[in-house]
Amino acid sequence: METPHLFPLTITAMSNWNQVLSSLEKIVLTIFLSIIIIMTVFGNLLVMVALCKDRHLRKKKTNYFIVSLAFADLLVAVVVMPFAAIELTTGQWRYGAIFCLVRTSLDVLLTTASILHLCCIALDRYYAICCQPLVYRHKMTPVRVAVMLGGCWLIPFFISFLPIMQSWNAIGIEDIVKRRVSTGSSNDTSCVFLVNRPYALICSAVAFYVPLALMVLAYQRIYVTAMSHARQIETLQRAGATSTRSSTASDHSDRMRVETKAAKTLAVIMGCFCLCWAPFFITNVVDPFIHYSVPWQLWTAWLWLGYINSGLNPFLYAFLNRAFRRAFLVILCCGDERYVRQSSLSHGHTHRACSAASVNGTSMALREGKDLSFQHEKLMPTFTNWLLA
């Protein structure tokens, strides 16, 4: 995998780019990139503060994956994006060759860690919903959560700092790298990062293609399980229903509407992930096989599209969650007593009304009722409540 300079960035190309951009265009570009960075920092920092301040959020194991994801995305915004933005707007790399390698390694490390966190969240949800929903709390122990989180940070090291600082990514293409670096005047500086075919294939597989395959399989199985549960509950409700036909039809309509909303939410999560990272990693694999002929402007666009994913993650994984939204209101309103009381009442009402048993942030719909269908529903964590709680 590559980073701000995975693409064949030459001094001449950047100099020409700097000449093309007018002062107004540079200002607009700077403002646009600054907004992306600020929003990414704000969103991910808010998620981390919410977990620290709200004890209800700390009770759910999934939220530790979310806060670790937020930390990785926060580092992307603080450590990686600013240098990429400065280089893009000025057309120069001003920080030396050693820091170029360090920055590139950090880019690969942090973006890969972010993607692996998304994969772990998907696998965690799959395990809770599809495999062992009733014993999830006993299976997903703090030690196992710690091991998964450790893997999210350790695995990227082996495709970032280790190979990049040892120049393994440049084996066999040394002449091409030298030509790119030597292009232009001696006064110019650049941060060139090219990768050979083995590095491109292995790192892209570890950082994107394998996690993508696992996420698709996990969410597909979650959705199938949810639909199966919904059909079983509906069948039992028909068998033991004592209410009127119109009431049954209304319940069915409500359930289908909510399940459809859950399916759309899943589509948004996977769609945003693929839209943001697929162009970059497809180009990353293809470029070494077409003699590094992909225009650097295209590399830049795909790279920043991937960075934007770090800004979207807080909205997709935290802002869509009611518990997180309540915590955000308390934080943003400086602990206003109205919102603190509302949050406490909401937690208490949820517990009394639904007798909610939390599994991975999933409210197991233990609804009140005497008929067989509701008793059966106690054993089935609904996908909708888990996803949209």
C-alpha positions as CSV (number, residue, x, y, z in Angstrom):
1,M,0.0,0.0,0.0
2,E,1.1,3.5,-0.6
3,T,0.5,6.9,0.9
4,P,0.7,10.5,0.0
5,H,3.3,9.5,-2.4
6,L,2.6,6.2,-3.5
7,F,2.0,7.8,-6.8
8,P,4.9,8.7,-9.1
9,L,5.2,12.2,-8.0
10,T,8.0,14.1,-9.8
11,I,9.4,17.5,-9.1
12,T,8.6,18.7,-12.6
13,A,5.0,17.6,-12.3
14,M,4.5,19.3,-9.0
15,S,6.2,22.5,-10.3
16,N,3.9,22.6,-13.2
17,W,1.0,22.1,-10.9
18,N,2.1,25.0,-8.8
19,Q,2.3,27.2,-11.8
20,V,-1.2,26.2,-13.0
21,L,-2.9,27.0,-9.7
22,S,-3.7,30.6,-9.3
23,S,-3.7,32.3,-5.9
24,L,-7.5,32.1,-5.7
25,E,-7.4,28.4,-6.5
26,K,-4.8,27.8,-3.9
27,I,-6.9,29.6,-1.3
28,V,-10.0,27.6,-2.2
29,L,-8.0,24.3,-2.1
30,T,-6.5,25.2,1.2
31,I,-9.9,26.0,2.7
32,F,-11.4,22.8,1.4
33,L,-8.6,20.6,2.7
34,S,-8.7,22.5,6.1
35,I,-12.4,21.8,6.4
36,I,-11.8,18.1,5.8
37,I,-9.1,18.0,8.5
38,I,-11.0,20.0,11.0
39,M,-14.2,18.0,10.6
40,T,-12.2,14.7,10.9
41,V,-10.5,15.9,14.1
42,F,-13.7,17.2,15.6
43,G,-15.9,14.1,14.9
44,N,-13.3,11.6,16.1
45,L,-12.4,13.6,19.1
46,L,-16.0,13.9,20.1
47,V,-16.4,10.1,19.9
48,M,-13.4,9.6,22.2
49,V,-14.6,12.1,24.8
50,A,-18.1,10.7,24.7
51,L,-16.8,7.2,25.7
52,C,-14.7,8.6,28.5
53,K,-17.6,10.6,30.0
54,D,-20.5,8.2,29.5
55,R,-20.4,5.1,31.7
56,H,-23.3,3.5,29.7
57,L,-21.1,3.6,26.5
58,R,-18.2,2.0,28.4
59,K,-20.3,-1.0,29.2
60,K,-20.5,-2.2,25.6
61,K,-17.5,-3.9,24.2
62,T,-18.2,-2.8,20.6
63,N,-17.7,0.8,21.6
64,Y,-14.0,0.1,22.5
65,F,-13.5,-0.9,18.8
66,I,-15.3,2.3,17.8
67,V,-13.2,4.5,20.1
68,S,-9.9,2.8,18.9
69,L,-11.1,3.4,15.3
70,A,-11.7,7.1,16.3
71,F,-8.2,7.3,17.7
72,A,-6.7,5.9,14.5
73,D,-8.7,8.3,12.3
74,L,-7.8,11.2,14.6
75,L,-4.1,10.5,14.1
76,V,-4.7,10.4,10.3
77,A,-6.1,13.9,10.5
78,V,-3.4,15.2,12.8
79,V,-0.3,13.5,11.6
80,V,-0.9,12.6,8.0
81,M,-3.4,15.0,6.4
82,P,-1.7,18.3,7.2
83,F,1.6,17.3,5.5
84,A,-0.2,16.0,2.5
85,A,-2.2,19.2,2.3
86,I,0.9,21.4,2.6
87,E,2.7,19.5,-0.1
88,L,-0.4,19.6,-2.4
89,T,-0.9,23.3,-2.1
90,T,2.8,24.4,-2.2
91,G,4.0,21.8,-4.7
92,Q,7.1,21.0,-2.6
93,W,8.2,18.6,0.2
94,R,10.2,20.7,2.7
95,Y,11.0,18.2,5.4
96,G,13.8,16.0,4.2
97,A,14.2,12.4,2.9
98,I,14.1,10.8,6.4
99,F,10.9,12.4,7.5
100,C,9.4,11.6,4.0
101,L,9.9,7.9,4.9
102,V,8.5,8.4,8.4
103,R,5.5,10.2,7.1
104,T,4.8,7.6,4.5
105,S,5.1,4.8,7.0
106,L,2.7,6.6,9.3
107,D,0.3,7.1,6.5
108,V,0.3,3.4,5.6
109,L,0.2,2.4,9.3
110,L,-2.7,4.6,10.3
111,T,-4.9,4.2,7.3
112,T,-4.5,0.4,7.4
113,A,-5.3,0.4,11.2
114,S,-8.4,2.4,10.4
115,I,-9.6,-0.2,7.8
116,L,-8.7,-3.2,10.1
117,H,-10.8,-1.6,12.9
118,L,-13.8,-1.5,10.5
119,C,-13.2,-5.2,9.8
120,C,-13.1,-6.0,13.5
121,I,-16.3,-4.2,14.1
122,A,-18.0,-6.2,11.4
123,L,-16.6,-9.5,12.8
124,D,-17.6,-8.5,16.3
125,R,-21.2,-7.9,15.2
126,Y,-21.3,-11.1,13.2
127,Y,-20.1,-13.1,16.2
128,A,-22.8,-11.5,18.4
129,I,-25.7,-11.8,16.0
130,C,-25.1,-14.9,14.0
131,C,-22.9,-17.3,16.0
132,Q,-23.3,-17.1,19.7
133,P,-25.8,-14.2,20.5
134,L,-26.8,-15.6,23.9
135,V,-23.3,-16.2,25.2
136,Y,-21.6,-13.2,23.5
137,R,-20.6,-11.5,26.8
138,H,-18.8,-14.7,27.9
139,K,-17.1,-15.3,24.6
140,M,-16.0,-11.8,23.8
141,T,-13.9,-11.4,26.9
142,P,-11.8,-8.3,27.6
143,V,-8.7,-10.3,26.8
144,R,-10.0,-11.2,23.3
145,V,-11.1,-7.7,22.7
146,A,-7.6,-6.5,23.6
147,V,-6.0,-9.1,21.3
148,M,-8.2,-7.9,18.4
149,L,-7.4,-4.3,19.1
150,G,-3.7,-5.1,19.4
151,G,-3.8,-6.9,16.0
152,C,-5.4,-3.8,14.4
153,W,-2.3,-1.8,15.4
154,L,0.4,-4.4,15.1
155,I,-0.4,-5.9,11.7
156,P,-0.1,-2.5,9.9
157,F,3.4,-2.2,11.3
158,F,4.6,-5.1,9.2
159,I,3.5,-3.4,6.0
160,S,4.5,0.1,6.9
161,F,7.6,0.9,9.0
162,L,9.3,-2.4,8.6
163,P,9.4,-2.6,4.8
164,I,9.4,1.1,4.0
165,M,12.3,2.0,6.3
166,Q,14.2,-1.0,4.9
167,S,13.3,0.1,1.3
168,W,11.8,-3.3,0.5
169,N,9.1,-1.6,-1.5
170,A,11.8,-0.3,-4.0
171,I,13.5,-3.6,-4.6
172,G,13.8,-4.1,-8.4
173,I,12.7,-0.6,-9.3
174,E,15.7,1.4,-7.9
175,D,16.5,3.0,-11.3
176,I,12.9,4.2,-11.7
177,V,12.9,5.7,-8.2
178,K,16.3,7.5,-8.9
179,R,15.0,9.0,-12.1
180,R,11.9,10.3,-10.4
181,V,13.9,11.8,-7.5
182,S,16.6,13.3,-9.8
183,T,14.0,15.0,-12.1
184,G,14.1,18.8,-11.8
185,S,16.6,21.3,-10.4
186,S,18.8,20.6,-7.5
187,N,17.0,23.2,-5.4
188,D,13.7,21.4,-5.5
189,T,12.7,18.8,-3.0
190,S,10.2,15.9,-3.3
191,C,8.9,12.9,-1.4
192,V,8.7,10.1,-4.0
193,F,7.3,6.8,-3.0
194,L,7.0,4.0,-5.5
195,V,6.3,0.3,-4.8
196,N,7.2,-2.9,-6.6
197,R,4.7,-5.5,-7.7
198,P,5.0,-7.9,-4.7
199,Y,4.7,-5.0,-2.2
200,A,1.7,-3.6,-4.0
201,L,-0.1,-6.9,-4.1
202,I,0.7,-8.0,-0.5
203,C,0.0,-4.7,1.2
204,S,-3.2,-4.0,-0.8
205,A,-4.5,-7.5,0.1
206,V,-3.7,-7.0,3.8
207,A,-4.9,-3.4,4.0
208,F,-8.0,-3.6,1.9
209,Y,-9.0,-6.7,-0.1
210,V,-9.0,-9.2,2.8
211,P,-10.8,-6.9,5.2
212,L,-13.3,-6.0,2.5
213,A,-14.1,-9.7,1.8
214,L,-14.6,-10.3,5.6
215,M,-16.8,-7.3,6.0
216,V,-19.0,-8.3,3.0
217,L,-19.4,-11.8,4.3
218,A,-20.1,-10.7,7.9
219,Y,-22.7,-8.1,7.0
220,Q,-24.3,-10.4,4.4
221,R,-24.7,-13.2,7.1
222,I,-25.9,-10.6,9.6
223,Y,-28.6,-9.5,7.3
224,V,-29.7,-13.0,6.3
225,T,-29.9,-13.9,10.0
226,A,-31.9,-10.8,10.8
227,M,-34.4,-11.6,8.0
228,S,-34.7,-15.2,9.2
229,H,-35.4,-14.1,12.7
230,A,-38.0,-11.7,11.4
231,R,-39.8,-14.4,9.5
232,Q,-39.7,-16.8,12.5
233,I,-41.2,-14.2,14.8
234,E,-43.9,-13.3,12.3
235,T,-44.8,-17.0,12.0
236,L,-45.1,-17.4,15.7
237,Q,-47.1,-14.2,16.0
238,R,-49.6,-15.6,13.5
239,A,-49.8,-18.9,15.4
240,G,-50.4,-17.4,18.8
241,A,-52.0,-14.1,17.9
242,T,-55.0,-12.9,19.8
243,S,-55.2,-9.5,18.4
244,T,-57.2,-8.3,15.4
245,R,-56.1,-8.8,11.8
246,S,-55.5,-5.1,11.3
247,S,-53.2,-5.0,14.3
248,T,-51.2,-7.9,13.0
249,A,-50.9,-6.2,9.6
250,S,-49.8,-3.0,11.3
251,D,-47.1,-4.7,13.3
252,H,-45.9,-6.5,10.2
253,S,-45.7,-3.2,8.3
254,D,-43.8,-1.5,11.1
255,R,-41.3,-4.3,11.3
256,M,-40.7,-4.4,7.6
257,R,-40.2,-0.6,7.5
258,V,-37.7,-0.7,10.3
259,E,-35.8,-3.7,8.8
260,T,-35.7,-1.9,5.5
261,K,-34.1,1.1,7.2
262,A,-31.5,-1.2,8.8
263,A,-30.7,-2.7,5.4
264,K,-30.3,0.8,4.0
265,T,-27.9,1.7,6.9
266,L,-25.8,-1.4,6.1
267,A,-25.7,-0.4,2.5
268,V,-24.5,3.1,3.4
269,I,-21.8,1.7,5.6
270,M,-20.4,-0.6,3.0
271,G,-21.0,1.8,0.2
272,C,-19.0,4.6,1.8
273,F,-16.2,2.3,2.6
274,C,-15.9,0.9,-0.9
275,L,-16.4,4.3,-2.5
276,C,-13.7,5.9,-0.5
277,W,-11.0,3.2,-0.6
278,A,-11.7,1.0,-3.7
279,P,-10.4,3.5,-6.3
280,F,-7.1,3.9,-4.4
281,F,-6.4,0.3,-3.9
282,I,-7.4,-0.7,-7.4
283,T,-5.0,1.9,-8.8
284,N,-2.4,0.8,-6.3
285,V,-2.4,-2.7,-7.7
286,V,-2.7,-1.8,-11.4
287,D,0.0,1.0,-11.5
288,P,3.1,-1.2,-11.1
289,F,1.9,-3.4,-14.0
290,I,1.5,-0.4,-16.4
291,H,4.9,1.0,-15.8
292,Y,3.8,3.6,-13.2
293,S,1.9,5.6,-15.8
294,V,-1.1,6.6,-13.6
295,P,-1.2,10.5,-13.5
296,W,-0.3,11.9,-10.1
297,Q,-3.4,14.0,-10.1
298,L,-5.5,10.8,-10.1
299,W,-3.4,9.4,-7.2
300,T,-4.0,12.6,-5.2
301,A,-7.7,12.5,-5.8
302,W,-8.0,8.8,-4.8
303,L,-5.8,9.3,-1.7
304,W,-7.8,12.2,-0.4
305,L,-11.0,10.2,-1.0
306,G,-9.6,7.6,1.3
307,Y,-8.7,10.2,3.9
308,I,-12.3,11.4,3.8
309,N,-13.3,8.0,5.0
310,S,-11.6,8.8,8.3
311,G,-14.0,11.8,8.6
312,L,-17.1,9.7,7.7
313,N,-16.4,6.9,10.2
314,P,-17.6,8.9,13.3
315,F,-20.9,9.6,11.5
316,L,-21.4,6.0,10.3
317,Y,-20.4,4.2,13.5
318,A,-21.2,6.6,16.3
319,F,-23.5,9.4,15.2
320,L,-26.1,6.9,14.0
321,N,-26.2,5.4,17.4
322,R,-28.8,6.9,19.8
323,A,-26.6,6.3,22.9
324,F,-23.7,8.2,21.3
325,R,-26.0,11.0,20.2
326,R,-27.2,11.5,23.7
327,A,-23.6,11.6,25.0
328,F,-22.7,14.1,22.3
329,L,-25.6,16.4,23.4
330,V,-24.4,16.3,26.9
331,I,-20.8,17.2,25.8
332,L,-21.8,19.9,23.3
333,C,-24.2,21.5,25.8
334,C,-21.6,21.6,28.5
335,G,-23.4,19.1,30.7
336,D,-26.7,21.0,30.6
337,E,-28.9,19.4,33.3
338,R,-31.8,19.0,30.8
339,Y,-29.8,16.7,28.6
340,V,-28.2,14.9,31.4
341,R,-31.6,14.1,32.9
342,Q,-33.0,13.3,29.4
343,S,-30.1,10.8,28.9
344,S,-30.7,9.2,32.3
345,L,-34.4,9.0,31.8
346,S,-33.9,7.5,28.3
347,H,-31.7,4.8,29.6
348,G,-34.1,4.0,32.4
349,H,-37.1,4.0,30.2
350,T,-35.4,1.7,27.7
351,H,-34.6,-0.7,30.5
352,R,-38.2,-0.7,31.9
353,A,-40.1,-0.8,28.6
354,C,-38.1,-3.4,26.8
355,S,-36.1,-5.2,29.5
356,A,-33.2,-4.7,27.2
357,A,-30.3,-7.1,27.4
358,S,-27.3,-5.5,25.7
359,V,-25.2,-7.7,23.5
360,N,-22.5,-5.8,21.6
361,G,-24.6,-2.7,21.8
362,T,-27.6,-4.8,20.6
363,S,-30.8,-4.3,22.4
364,M,-32.3,-7.8,22.6
365,A,-36.0,-7.1,22.1
366,L,-37.4,-8.7,25.2
367,R,-40.7,-7.2,24.7
368,E,-43.5,-7.4,27.2
369,G,-46.3,-9.8,26.4
370,K,-47.7,-13.2,27.2
371,D,-48.0,-14.9,23.9
372,L,-45.5,-17.3,22.5
373,S,-44.2,-15.0,19.8
374,F,-42.9,-12.5,22.3
375,Q,-41.4,-15.2,24.5
376,H,-39.6,-16.5,21.4
377,E,-38.5,-12.9,20.6
378,K,-36.6,-12.9,23.9
379,L,-34.2,-15.4,22.4
380,M,-33.6,-13.5,19.2
381,P,-31.6,-10.2,19.2
382,T,-33.2,-8.2,16.4
383,F,-30.8,-6.8,13.8
384,T,-32.6,-3.5,13.7
385,N,-32.3,-2.7,17.4
386,W,-28.6,-3.7,17.3
387,L,-27.8,-1.5,14.3
388,L,-29.9,1.5,15.1
389,A,-29.9,1.5,18.9
